[in-house]
Amino acid sequence: MSKIPWLGFLSVIFPFLLLPVEKVLPYPYLVEELAKLVLIAGLFYRNKDRSIKWVLIFGVLFTLSETVLFSMNLWALGTVYLLLPKFLGLVTLHCGTLTIMWNSFRKGIYWVVPGICLSIFIHFVFNLVIA
């Protein structure tokens, strides 16, 4: 049985579930990438359709729900004009890091850890430079 609908649901609620964790652990890049690792591992576990389209859908869903969290702050600060650039940057980040992890799972077990480390590093640099 396909787990893809559940993974899509998880990609929507993960940012909301991770918010309290990120308040305690000041490493959002690590927390978010490990959560996205769960999505990719779930995609490869008992699913025949492991195509890139699901990875991109998960990335966009994750970004949409994360943008909802950011938009609450932006409305309060009166800086709504930053919403679209923030969304475009985040969708590129999340789809990109999910694609890296997906590709590392496709290549084999020995590529998973380097793929995760690269994704965490990219997210760290993104937060440092852009966010």
Residue, then its C-alpha position, 0 to 999 in steps of 0.5 A: m500500500s502506498k504511503i504517499p498520501w500520508l507523506g504529503f500530509l506530513s510535509v504539510i504539518f511538519p513545520f507546525l510540529l517542528l516549531p516548538v522543537e526549534k524553540v528548544l533546539p536553536y538549529p532549525y537547519l538540522v531539525e528541518e532536514l532530519a524531518k525531510l529525511v523522514l519524508i524521503a525515507g518514507l517515500f523509499y519504504r514500500n512505494k513503487d512510485r519513487s519519482i521526483k514529482w513526489v519530492l517536489i510536491f513534498g518540498v512545495l507543501f513543506t514550504l507553503s506551510e512554513t510560509v504560513l508561519f512566516s506570514m503571521n510575523l510579516w503581517a504583524l511587522g507590516t512587511v508583507y512585501l517580503l512574502l513572495p521573495k521569501f517563498l521563492g527562496l524557501v521553495t528552492l531551498h526545500c525542493g533542492t535539499l529534498t532532491i539531494m536526499w532523494n538522489s542519495f537514497r537512489k544511489g545507495i545506502y552509502w550515499v545517504v549520510p553524505g546527502i544528509c550532511l550536504s542538505i544540512f550544510i546548504h540549509f545552514v548557509f541559506n539561513l546564514v546568508i539569506a534568511 
